[in-house]
């Protein structure tokens, strides 16, 4: 199913009751994964893609509420704004300050965040170590996904966390909020400070939109080497440029497909209140990405 626009939403089949919304969203592999789960459990619904431009998110929420959609996922660039558009928040979403999953309960919208849980599950599956064992640099920490990840990692007690953003001023209020967690060594910096940062960490997480396109690799990442692990939250049908770049320099690196899987099953369970058919959904996701399990 192609991505829909808001203007097309009222002319779709009645069984379309779930979507992922963002801009861009055409690349999303959430629909094959979620639809496989719905089909396996004989749930009479479909999950699609909805392209929502900046400035149209409130209208999208209002329309999906009016059309009695069951729920939806929220991706770039809307997770921070979504936080302010729901009627209630799960305690974890409240603490993380961003929403990536919404459930519609009789016209009341409730926001959840599965980013942190999905990130940790994916990292530990991919690299076989507890995430707390690493000294971490988080790229793109000023965005909705990055802020949520930073808060979650600090809650876990990560020993060292370097927050990197193109606009360092975006991080000042976040750091002021997080400095109460005295056990975490927390610093901020710009992308230009990456050479120094890379020498001080052994794990790099990309939470920015870098990699969705064909952006050039930032020169600061030339310091990546065999001592590093790299997790790119972005995914594409093939390797992202960051994953390929890191592997060429001897680092272990994976993209965000496994994180999407965990986020997806957590969201499914929020919407339907029952265990997701995880193996069925994972098989469909990896097949749609052309990847072996």
Rosetta blueprint (number, residue, H / E / L):
1 X L
2 X L
3 X L
4 X E
5 X L
6 X H
7 X H
8 X H
9 X H
10 X H
11 X H
12 X L
13 X L
14 X L
15 X L
16 X E
17 X E
18 X E
19 X E
20 X E
21 X E
22 X E
23 X L
24 X L
25 X L
26 X L
27 X L
28 X L
29 X L
30 X H
31 X H
32 X H
33 X H
34 X H
35 X H
36 X H
37 X H
38 X H
39 X H
40 X H
41 X L
42 X L
43 X L
44 X L
45 X L
46 X E
47 X E
48 X E
49 X E
50 X E
51 X E
52 X L
53 X L
54 X L
55 X L
56 X L
57 X H
58 X H
59 X H
60 X H
61 X H
62 X H
63 X H
64 X H
65 X H
66 X H
67 X L
68 X L
69 X L
70 X L
71 X E
72 X E
73 X E
74 X E
75 X L
76 X L
77 X L
78 X L
79 X H
80 X H
81 X H
82 X H
83 X H
84 X L
85 X L
86 X L
87 X L
88 X E
89 X E
90 X L
91 X H
92 X H
93 X H
94 X H
95 X H
96 X H
97 X L
98 X L
99 X L
100 X L
101 X E
102 X E
103 X E
104 X E
105 X E
106 X L
107 X L
108 X E
109 X E
110 X E
111 X E
112 X E
113 X L
114 X L
115 X H
116 X H
117 X H
118 X H
119 X H
120 X H
121 X H
122 X H
123 X H
124 X H
125 X H
126 X H
127 X H
128 X L
129 X L
130 X L
131 X H
132 X H
133 X H
134 X L
135 X E
136 X E
137 X E
138 X E
139 X E
140 X L
141 X L
142 X L
143 X L
144 X H
145 X H
146 X H
147 X H
148 X H
149 X H
150 X H
151 X H
152 X H
153 X H
154 X H
155 X H
156 X H
157 X L
158 X L
159 X L
160 X E
161 X E
162 X E
163 X E
164 X E
165 X L
166 X L
167 X L
168 X H
169 X H
170 X H
171 X H
172 X H
173 X H
174 X H
175 X H
176 X H
177 X H
178 X H
179 X L
180 X L
181 X L
182 X L
183 X L
184 X L
185 X E
186 X E
187 X E
188 X E
189 X E
190 X L
191 X H
192 X H
193 X H
194 X H
195 X H
196 X H
197 X H
198 X H
199 X H
200 X H
201 X L
202 X L
203 X E
204 X E
205 X E
206 X E
207 X L
208 X L
209 X L
210 X L
211 X L
212 X L
213 X L
214 X L
215 X L
216 X L
217 X L
218 X L
219 X H
220 X H
221 X H
222 X H
223 X H
224 X L
225 X L
226 X L
227 X L
228 X L
229 X E
230 X E
231 X E
232 X E
233 X L
234 X L
235 X L
236 X L
237 X L
238 X L
239 X L
240 X L
241 X H
242 X H
243 X H
244 X H
245 X H
246 X H
247 X H
248 X H
249 X L
250 X L
251 X L
252 X E
253 X E
254 X E
255 X L
256 X L
257 X H
258 X H
259 X H
260 X H
261 X H
262 X H
263 X H
264 X H
265 X H
266 X H
267 X H
268 X H
269 X H
270 X H
271 X H
272 X H
273 X L
274 X L
275 X L
276 X L
277 X L
278 X H
279 X H
280 X H
281 X H
282 X H
283 X H
284 X H
285 X H
286 X H
287 X H
288 X H
289 X L
290 X L
291 X L
292 X L
293 X L
